């Protein structure tokens, strides 16, 4: 991918964490599962390869890639496959349109933050709770009063929701950090004081979430939440974890949406969610919104049993990446 280099000149990365991702796919040998997916997160400025988190955006490309490469038979109409994310043990069903047994990439599905339109790819997550953390709420509480000591950039205390429904996240009210939650990405990335406090909170939250020392980890992601501005359920500004996201990640959106239906979380009093056992949560982000459909347990309406959403993907190129000979020699 060309890391470590801010521009990733000697590689395939796009000089941003969002475009420094790799997906590795194979036929699965797990009963009931069609494909195995291993995700790798890289950073432009470091030489690390992290295979512990999930990535919902890369997940959307798994089935189209597998069908293009002949790993699975293609069906007439729609093709559905069950995919196991090896990183976390999470399974999901992915469905793509395949009229006349051919992949269809053109369509009317539109995703805020992504140019153009394309055919919809449906992802139905089967079990995302505690994907990396020991459980959905690793501290056992929807609201945690976290104390950040001087060594981590404090001292200060702040209310936070430490949650993992597909992505380990720390949710805090933007107002509690002196922000509005409506700032532009550029404004937030330039706010060194805010980013320092967020990093101190992240390092403190890691052990509380059962993640240990997260200094070199790409998680937990940090998310500022605020009342919605544009008719959605909640406004967000996410950090991944040190750079503000121009939108919001797939599994981050699922996790934020889950917090919105959870009594006592930091979203209580600011999130606007329609009642019902099936509800769509519109998560606002800097370039639009991301809708997540949640299915709730009839016996416990605060427990999410299903999360579904739409993404898009298309092939851009196919080829060979040439590796320098000295790398193979270990030089």
N, C-alpha and C positions, 0 to 999 in steps of 0.2 A: 504493500500500500504506500510505501515511500516514507514511512515514519522512522525516526523523528525528524521532521522538517516542516516548518509552518506552511509551506506551499506544496509539500509532498511531490516535489518535482520528479524524483527518481522512483515513481510508482504510480498506482492507479487511484490513490485517494483524492478527494476533492477539497482538501485543506480545511475540513470542518468535521467535527465528531459525527454529524449526521450522515456524512458521505464517506466515513471511514469504517465501514461495516462489511463483514463477510458472512455468507451463508454456505454451509456445506451440507449436501443432501445425499441420501441413499435410500434404497428400498429397506423397509423395516423387517426385522425378524420377530418383533414383538406381536403376540397374538392380538388381532383386532386393529392393528395399526398398519397403515399403508406406507408411510414415509417417516424417516428420522431426519431431524433438522438440528444441526449444531450451529449456533450463532457465535461469532467472534466480534468483539468491539475493540477498535483501535482508536488511538488519539494522535492527531497530527504532530503534537509536540513531545510525544514520549514513544518509547519502543516497547510498550506493553501490549499484550494480547489477552483480553479478558473474556473467558468463556463461561462465566458464572451468570450473567443476566439474560433476560429475554429481549426480543425485539419484534414487535408486532408488524412494523413496516416491512422488514425483511421476510417475515413469515408470509406476508401476502404474495410474495414471489415464488414461494416454494412449489406450489402445485403447478403453476404455469411452466416453471423450469422443468419439473419432473416430466410433464407431458411432452414438452418440446424435445427432451432428451430420450424419450421412450422408456422411462422408468415405470410408467403405469399405462394401462390401456385407456384410451379416450372414449367417452360415451357420447351418444347422440342427444343433444339438448343441453344437459348440464352434467358436469363431472364433479363428484365429491370424493374427497380423500380425508382420512384421519391422519393427522400429523402429530408426532411426538417431538417436543422440543427437548433434546437431550440435556441441555444446560440445567433445566429445572424440573424435568419430569412432567411438564404440563402437556395436556393433549387438547386438540381442537379439531373441528371439522371445517374444511375449507371447500367452498363451492365456486366453480368458475363456469361461465357460459361456453358451451361447445356445440353450437348448432351444426348439424350435418357432420358431427364428429370432427370438427375443426375448432381450434381455439379462436375465440373472438376477443379482440383487444379494443376495438372501437365501440363507443357507447356514450351514454348521457350522464354517467355517474360523475359527480363533481366533488372534489375535496378541497376545502379551503386551505390555501398555502401550497397547493399543487397546481401547476398551469394546465389548462385544457380540461377535457373530459375523456372518459374511457369506460370500458365495460366494468360493471361492478364485480368485485370479488368479496364474497361473503365469508366472514370468519365467525364461527360459533365456538366460543371458549367453553370447555367442559369443566375444568377445575383449575382455577387460577389462585385461589387463596393460599397464602404462604408459599409463593413461588420460590423465593430465596430465603426469606425469614422463616422462623419456626411455625408461624401461624399468621392469619389475617391481621390480627392485632398482637404483635409480639410482646407487648407489655401487659396484655389482658385488658387494656382500657382504651376507650375511644379518644380520650383527652389526657394528655400527659403534660405536667408542668416540668419543663426541662430547664435545668440550671447549667449554664455554660460558664466554666471557671476561667480565671485569668489566663491560664496556660493555653486555652483554646480561643482566646480573643474576647473573653468576657471581662468582668463578671456581669451576667444578666440572666434573667429568667423569662421564659416565654411559654405560652400554651401552644402545643403542637399535637397533631394527630400522626402517630407513627403507624403506617399501614402498608400492607403488601397484598394486593389482589392482582397479581401479575407483574408488578414492579414495586420494589421497595421505595417508599416515598415518605418524606417529611412534609406535612402540610401545615402552613402557618398563615394567619391573617396578615395580609399586606400592611394593614394599619398598625399592627403591633410592632412592625419594623420601620415605621415612619414612611411607608410608601402608600400609594393609592391602589396598586394592582392594575392600573391602566397605563403605566409608563410604556414607552416604546422599548424595543429590544436594545437599541443603541443606548438609550438612557440608562437602562439597568446594567448593561455590560460596562458602562463607564462609571458606575457608582461603586467605587472601590470599598467604601466603608460598609455598604450593604452586603456586598459579596463576601467581605471578611467575616461579618456576623453570620451569614448563612453557612460559610465553611466551618466556623466554630460550632454552630448548631449541628451540622452534619457529622462532624467528628465526634461530638458528644452523643448523638443519637445512635451511631453505629453499634456500639456495645449494648445499648438499651434494646436494640432491635435484634440482638443475637447475631450480629454480623461481624463483631470483633472490630479490629482496627481497619477503618475504611479509607485511610489516608491515600492509598494507591488504587482504590476501587472506583468504578464508575457509578456506584450507587452508595447510599440511597440518593434518588433524585430529590431536589428541593423544589417546593412549589408554593408560591404566594397565591392566596385566594382572596377574592373580593366579591361584593354583590355584582350580579350580572348587569351589563350595560346595554346589550343589544337583543333582549328578549330570550336569552338562554337561561340556564339554571345557575351558572356560576362563572365568574371570570377568573382566569388563571394566568400566571407567569411562571413558567417552569425553567429550572436550571439543570443541565445535563452532564455533570452536576455543577460545573464552574462557568458555563456559558449559557446565557439565556436562549431558550429555544424559540425560533421564529413561529412555531405552532405548538403542538403538544404530541408526544409519542402515543402510539396506540394503547399500549398497556398502562401508560401513565394516565390516559384518559379514562380507562376502565377503573383504575384505582381511585381517581378523583371522584368519578361518578358514584362509586361504592360508598365513599365517605359522605356523599351528599344525601344518601338515604339512611345514614347511621345516626341515631340519636346520640347527642353528646359530643360529636366531633366538632372541629373548628369551623366546619361549614354550617353548623346549626345557627339559624337566625339570619344567614345571608344567602343560602342556597334556596332556589325556587324550583321545587320538583312536584310534578303532578302526582296525585295519589293513584294507587292501583298496584296490583301484583305484577303487572308488566308496565314499565314506565321508561320513557326515553329521556335521557339526561343530556342536554346540550351544554357542552363544556366550551366556553368561550376562550379564545387564545389570541395572540397578537395579530394573526392574519385571518381570523374568522371564527369558526366553531367546529366542534367534533361531536357528533351525536353517538351515544352509546345506549343500546337497548338492554335494560336489566330485567331479569326475571327474579322475583322475590319469593321466598318460602312462605306458603300460606299460613304455616304454623308459627312463623317468626318473620314478619314482614321486613325486619331490618337485616335479614340474612340473604345475600345474593346467591342464587343457585345457577344463574346463567347470564352470560354477557355476550352480546352479538353486535357486530358492526360491519361496515363496508369499507373496503380499500380498493385501490387500483394498482395495476402493474403492467409493464410491457417489456419485451426484450429490446435492448438497445444495441448490444454488440455481442459477438461471439469470437473467441480467438484464444491465443496462447500468451501467457505471461512469461517472459524470459527472466530467469533468475541468474544473477551474476555467479560466475564460476567460483569466485573466491568465497562466496557464502557457503556453497556446497562443501568446499574444502575446510570450512571452519575458520577462515582467516578474518 
